[in-house]
């Protein structure tokens, strides 16, 4: 089998896999797009003033657990940080504000 035949065979196999898993790929892309939007919205919400999870959830119309999950990821990668407390809740702000 020549290299060209191997390449054709591989191309056909990849096409078949893409077609077979089309729904899964589409679903994953939609979830990623939604998650990125939520992260952008969180950044916009805490850009000017630190806010708690319940405050962010109220502004964005999301469940608090969704906000907390995304904030945890953003905090892990250093794009948000805790900026004190408000009662029993941490205040979160954008890392951009910290660097000013």
KEMI-173156 format. One record per residue: residue number from 1; z negated, x, y negated of N, C-alpha, C in turn. Coordinates in Angstrom, 3 decimals. Each point is the difference from the previous one (the first is absolute). Example, Ala and Ser with C-alpha at 12.3 -4.5 7.8 and 13.67 -1.06 7.14 Angstrom:
# KEMI-173156
ATOM:i:n.w:n.u:n.v:ca.w:ca.u:ca.v:c.w:c.u:c.v
ATOM:1:-7.800:13.190:5.690:0.000:-0.890:-1.190:0.000:0.900:-1.200
ATOM:2:0.720:-0.350:-1.050:-0.060:0.820:-1.190:-0.730:-0.770:-1.090
END
This chain:
# KEMI-173156
ATOM:i:n.w:n.u:n.v:ca.w:ca.u:ca.v:c.w:c.u:c.v
ATOM:1:0.000:0.854:1.183:0.000:-0.854:-1.183:0.000:0.897:-1.243
ATOM:2:0.912:-0.253:-0.909:0.115:0.818:-1.206:-1.053:-0.416:-1.016
ATOM:3:-0.166:0.852:-0.999:-0.947:-0.312:-1.075:0.397:-1.282:-0.724
ATOM:4:1.291:-0.195:-0.154:0.499:-1.195:-0.682:-0.352:-1.264:0.794
ATOM:5:0.148:0.064:1.314:-0.350:-1.138:0.857:-1.503:-0.274:-0.059
ATOM:6:-0.785:1.065:-0.010:-1.461:-0.152:-0.106:-0.381:-0.658:-1.321
ATOM:7:0.674:0.404:-1.067:-0.275:-0.578:-1.319:0.355:-1.483:-0.024
ATOM:8:1.136:-0.359:0.596:0.397:-1.414:0.066:-1.008:-0.804:0.801
ATOM:9:-0.416:0.560:1.117:-0.969:-0.679:0.862:-1.321:-0.207:-0.752
ATOM:10:-0.423:1.027:-0.710:-1.246:-0.085:-0.780:0.133:-1.050:-1.107
ATOM:11:1.136:-0.023:-0.675:0.242:-0.975:-1.064:-0.056:-1.416:0.552
ATOM:12:0.599:-0.221:1.141:-0.024:-1.324:0.610:-1.418:-0.397:0.414
ATOM:13:-0.746:0.956:0.529:-1.377:-0.274:0.392:-0.835:-0.389:-1.218
ATOM:14:0.158:0.733:-1.111:-0.754:-0.295:-1.220:0.389:-1.361:-0.576
ATOM:15:1.274:-0.333:0.041:0.440:-1.328:-0.454:-0.672:-1.092:0.823
ATOM:16:-0.030:0.204:1.306:-0.638:-0.971:0.884:-1.485:-0.156:-0.301
ATOM:17:-0.684:1.108:-0.241:-1.420:-0.059:-0.330:-0.240:-0.714:-1.325
ATOM:18:0.834:0.307:-0.993:-0.137:-0.670:-1.298:0.164:-1.506:0.134
ATOM:19:0.987:-0.402:0.783:0.257:-1.428:0.199:-1.143:-0.648:0.775
ATOM:20:-0.484:0.688:1.015:-1.072:-0.538:0.841:-1.289:-0.202:-0.796
ATOM:21:-0.287:0.918:-0.920:-1.260:-0.032:-0.745:0.173:-0.433:-1.458
ATOM:22:1.095:-0.688:-0.277:0.334:-0.413:-1.360:-1.122:-0.821:-0.651
ATOM:23:-0.543:-0.959:0.722:-1.057:-0.852:-0.553:-1.262:0.803:-0.321
ATOM:24:-0.343:0.910:0.873:-1.188:0.830:-0.213:0.165:0.874:-1.237
ATOM:25:1.148:0.611:-0.135:0.269:0.864:-1.151:-0.031:-0.813:-1.291
ATOM:26:0.631:-1.163:0.009:0.026:-0.865:-1.179:-1.421:-0.407:-0.389
ATOM:27:-0.792:-0.388:0.981:-1.387:-0.407:-0.259:-0.809:1.163:-0.584
ATOM:28:0.154:1.176:0.559:-0.728:1.176:-0.495:0.416:0.332:-1.428
ATOM:29:1.281:-0.100:-0.311:0.477:0.279:-1.350:-0.559:-1.000:-1.001
ATOM:30:-0.074:-1.264:0.387:-0.559:-1.028:-0.887:-1.485:0.249:-0.258
ATOM:31:-0.735:0.353:1.049:-1.439:0.280:-0.159:-0.221:1.206:-0.909
ATOM:32:0.796:1.049:0.175:-0.122:1.190:-0.838:0.314:-0.327:-1.457
ATOM:33:1.027:-0.780:-0.226:0.372:-0.407:-1.354:-1.135:-0.790:-0.653
ATOM:34:-0.603:-0.924:0.751:-1.114:-0.799:-0.501:-1.218:0.870:-0.296
ATOM:35:-0.274:0.951:0.883:-1.146:0.881:-0.206:0.194:0.865:-1.250
ATOM:36:1.187:0.503:-0.203:0.272:0.801:-1.199:-0.167:-0.837:-1.265
ATOM:37:0.422:-1.259:0.050:-0.154:-0.890:-1.154:-1.479:-0.224:-0.300
ATOM:38:-0.792:-0.239:1.029:-1.438:-0.205:-0.197:-0.627:1.246:-0.627
ATOM:39:0.360:1.168:0.485:-0.544:1.240:-0.553:0.395:0.178:-1.467
ATOM:40:1.248:-0.306:-0.331:0.438:0.086:-1.406:-0.791:-0.978:-0.864
ATOM:41:-0.175:-1.225:0.511:-0.741:-1.020:-0.749:-1.463:0.416:-0.204
ATOM:42:-0.600:0.596:1.013:-1.385:0.482:-0.133:-0.066:1.065:-1.080
ATOM:43:0.931:0.941:0.025:0.020:1.056:-1.029:0.131:-0.595:-1.404
ATOM:44:0.874:-0.984:-0.166:0.163:-0.641:-1.307:-1.289:-0.684:-0.438
ATOM:45:-0.689:-0.621:0.944:-1.216:-0.752:-0.307:-1.144:0.914:-0.433
ATOM:46:-0.095:1.173:0.584:-1.119:0.904:-0.316:0.394:1.131:-0.950
ATOM:47:1.202:-0.072:-0.513:0.504:1.069:-0.861:-0.836:0.168:-1.269
ATOM:48:-0.283:-1.090:-0.691:-0.677:0.077:-1.288:-1.517:-0.097:0.094
ATOM:49:-0.472:-0.667:1.043:-1.440:-0.255:0.109:-0.405:-0.059:1.472
ATOM:50:-1.062:0.713:0.389:-0.458:-0.071:1.391:-0.402:-1.426:0.372
ATOM:51:0.281:-0.358:1.248:-0.322:-1.339:0.489:-0.558:0.087:1.416
ATOM:52:-0.739:-1.053:0.379:-0.544:-0.109:1.350:1.030:-0.655:0.922
ATOM:53:-0.258:0.061:1.288:0.903:-0.634:0.968:0.158:-1.492:-0.285
ATOM:54:-1.108:-0.752:-0.207:0.181:-1.431:-0.289:0.806:-0.264:-1.276
ATOM:55:-0.182:0.825:-1.022:0.760:-0.178:-1.253:1.490:0.248:0.230
ATOM:56:0.314:1.068:0.731:1.404:0.311:0.296:0.615:-1.122:0.831
ATOM:57:-0.746:-0.467:0.998:0.494:-1.078:0.871:0.294:-1.256:-0.805
ATOM:58:-0.874:-0.319:-0.942:0.204:-1.192:-0.821:1.232:0.138:-0.880
ATOM:59:0.157:1.147:-0.639:1.150:0.226:-0.874:1.310:-0.090:0.784
ATOM:60:0.015:0.582:1.200:1.237:0.062:0.780:0.210:-1.210:0.914
ATOM:61:-1.032:-0.826:0.135:0.120:-1.154:0.884:0.052:0.376:1.469
ATOM:62:-0.715:1.076:0.354:-0.037:0.465:1.384:-1.400:-0.172:0.577
ATOM:63:-0.092:0.043:1.304:-1.299:-0.026:0.666:-0.696:1.346:-0.252
ATOM:64:-1.319:-0.003:-0.216:-0.716:1.258:-0.244:0.184:1.042:1.103
ATOM:65:0.095:-0.433:1.271:0.154:0.989:1.069:1.355:0.721:-0.084
ATOM:66:1.016:-0.684:-0.505:1.315:0.633:-0.173:-0.079:1.047:-1.102
ATOM:67:-0.669:-0.351:-1.095:-0.172:0.938:-1.117:-0.810:1.209:0.455
ATOM:68:-1.090:-0.247:0.709:-0.854:1.096:0.458:0.752:0.928:0.943
ATOM:69:0.780:-0.562:0.902:0.764:0.817:0.946:0.967:0.916:-0.753
ATOM:70:0.702:-0.572:-0.977:0.960:0.800:-0.770:-0.702:1.016:-0.889
ATOM:71:-1.119:-0.388:-0.610:-0.760:0.948:-0.822:-0.501:1.168:0.836
ATOM:72:-0.422:-0.271:1.212:-0.474:1.061:0.887:1.109:1.006:0.272
ATOM:73:1.190:-0.497:0.247:1.139:0.895:0.222:0.334:0.783:-1.270
ATOM:74:0.018:-0.685:-1.142:0.297:0.680:-1.265:-1.053:1.059:-0.324
ATOM:75:-1.242:-0.317:0.294:-1.092:0.945:-0.232:0.147:1.218:0.925
ATOM:76:0.351:-0.250:1.246:0.167:1.085:0.971:1.029:1.015:-0.481
ATOM:77:1.047:-0.482:-0.620:1.073:0.884:-0.453:-0.136:0.423:-1.463
ATOM:78:-1.143:-0.326:-0.612:-0.320:0.532:-1.321:0.656:-0.681:-1.182
ATOM:79:0.559:-1.188:0.165:0.629:-0.638:-1.151:-0.929:-0.987:-0.705
ATOM:80:-1.137:-0.342:0.619:-1.064:-0.754:-0.670:-1.335:0.640:0.371
ATOM:81:-1.017:-0.281:-0.805:-1.325:0.513:0.322:-1.049:-0.967:-0.509
ATOM:82:-1.203:0.175:0.503:-1.117:-0.827:-0.425:-0.490:0.516:-1.346
ATOM:83:-0.216:-0.937:-0.942:-0.380:0.383:-1.362:-1.348:-0.605:-0.378
ATOM:84:-0.895:-0.091:0.963:-1.309:-0.561:-0.301:-0.221:-1.289:0.762
ATOM:85:-1.001:-0.747:-0.474:-0.383:-1.245:0.664:-0.059:-1.131:-1.024
ATOM:86:0.216:-1.195:0.510:-0.197:-1.217:-0.777:-0.771:-0.939:0.912
ATOM:87:-1.308:-0.017:-0.177:-0.839:-0.770:0.912:0.022:0.660:1.363
ATOM:88:0.412:-0.763:1.005:0.048:0.525:1.365:1.369:0.574:0.369
ATOM:89:0.960:-0.044:-0.915:1.367:0.395:0.308:0.385:1.299:-0.688
ATOM:90:0.818:0.798:0.706:0.574:1.184:-0.624:1.085:-0.428:-0.969
ATOM:91:0.125:0.744:-1.076:1.112:-0.168:-0.940:1.081:0.997:0.397
ATOM:92:1.229:-0.448:0.000:1.113:0.863:0.357:0.918:0.177:-1.204
ATOM:93:0.491:1.220:-0.154:0.937:0.278:-1.064:1.091:0.931:0.514
ATOM:94:1.069:0.073:-0.735:1.131:0.822:0.374:-0.328:1.479:-0.206
ATOM:95:0.508:0.856:0.865:-0.220:1.435:-0.142:0.643:0.511:-1.289
ATOM:96:1.019:-0.679:-0.491:0.627:0.384:-1.260:-1.001:-0.064:-1.147
ATOM:97:-0.857:-1.015:0.022:-1.010:-0.151:-1.047:-1.028:1.118:0.070
ATOM:98:-0.316:0.452:1.185:-0.977:1.079:0.181:0.509:1.299:-0.605
ATOM:99:1.303:0.213:0.076:0.591:1.249:-0.479:0.203:0.047:-1.505
ATOM:100:-0.218:-1.122:-0.679:0.203:-0.033:-1.466:-1.161:0.640:-0.716
END
